[in-house]
Amino acid sequence: MNPNTLMIAAAGAGKTTFLANEALRQTSEVLITTYTEANEEEIKRKILQLNKTIPPNITVQTWFSFLIQHGVKPYQGCLTTERINGMCFVNRQSGVRTISNGRPIFYSEDGQFDRYYFNTDRKIYSDKLSKLVFRCNEKSNGNVIDRVSRIYPHIYVDEVQDLAGYDLEILKLLFAESCTLLLVGDPRQVTYLTHQDKRFSQYKDGKIEQFIEKECSGLNCTIDKETLKKSHRNNAEICAFSSRLYPDFPASESCTCIECRQTNSSHTGIFVVKPHLISRYVETCQPVILRYKEAIGSEWNFGKAKGLGFDHILIYPTDTFITYLHNGRLTKTVGGKTKPAFDIAKYYVALTRARYSVGIVYDYDDSSIFIEGVKKFDPMS
């Protein structure tokens, strides 16, 4: 593998296993960082599964924790003399100064530094964290990034498609250092973004490959689309159906590994399931329930299920996805602009959680016609 590599992975291709094995091969310090705490724990579990212990030279932490520990705390004195008390997570632009005519007016970085970056508890807003690290690096003449690269000769970034804005600036700076970067992600699974900064906004929605090609040219990064292109989770029917959500990407393939394809399950494929037949469907395959949101009990929300795998799933869909099952259209026109017809990334994640079958709850008319790959569940067949 080349010194710096972006690996484009298919869903279920085993990227967590790949990252864990790569880290275990190293004798010098390795940082594995990922967006969510759930992914952090999954990586740790995989290392323990392979090695029974996490070696002292391997650190696994979330991207936000990494930025606070190594980006802000050692050099925060470059920008502020007051204590920083951690991070305040936000899911929209932070630092609202006032509301004018129903629209928010934000604090500016120049002249309103504290209000721009911090809440009243002196916690840094999550959407400004990587920008503050970037500023600390500027003020310290590059010492932030230099220090990180000396601590960690190997830096592995999981779910890299979720990084945005100044996070990408941090990656670009690391590319210029002596450390080795391994970036792994699936551009089709952008269910989260670290923040909504305008910086590099043209590379949102999974365009990490284009970012590497256009912004990091000459920085010695190879793009690998082959190593992790086959799914060890999804069967051929699920691969074919989910791939239609991203026609501009190469279709994902189901692996032919003997150990992956040994199954006693006779229930395979994509099914629409009438509500009165749900109990029969559950008897057939004991599926895990997935909801777009508002999951309860043992159910999963689409986004939270990211990275997990189940034999069979049963989806409670939105009306927009039901429409897609009929007409196969991925876009719609709103106010003269073309927009996605539904939350494509989240449905891609949901569909690809299953190894053998996907049930979709829908009280359809018996005369209904669906797109290719969809079958009507019949408990008598």
Secondary structure by P-SEA (a helix, b strand, c coil): cccbbbbbbccccaaaaaaaaaaaacccbbbbbbccaaaaaaaaaaaaaacccccccbbbbcaaaaaaaccccccccccccccccbbbbbccccccccccccbbbbbbcccccccccccccccccccaaaaaaaaaaaaacaaaaaaaaaaccbbbbccccccccaaaaaaaaaaaccbbbbbbbcccccccccccccccccccccaaaaaaaccccccbbbbbcccccccccccaaaaaaaaaacccccbbbbbccccccccccccccbbbbcccaaaaaaaacbbbbbbccccccccccccccccccccbbbbbccaaaaaaacccccccccccccccccaaaaaaaaaaccccbbbbbbbcccccccccccccccccc
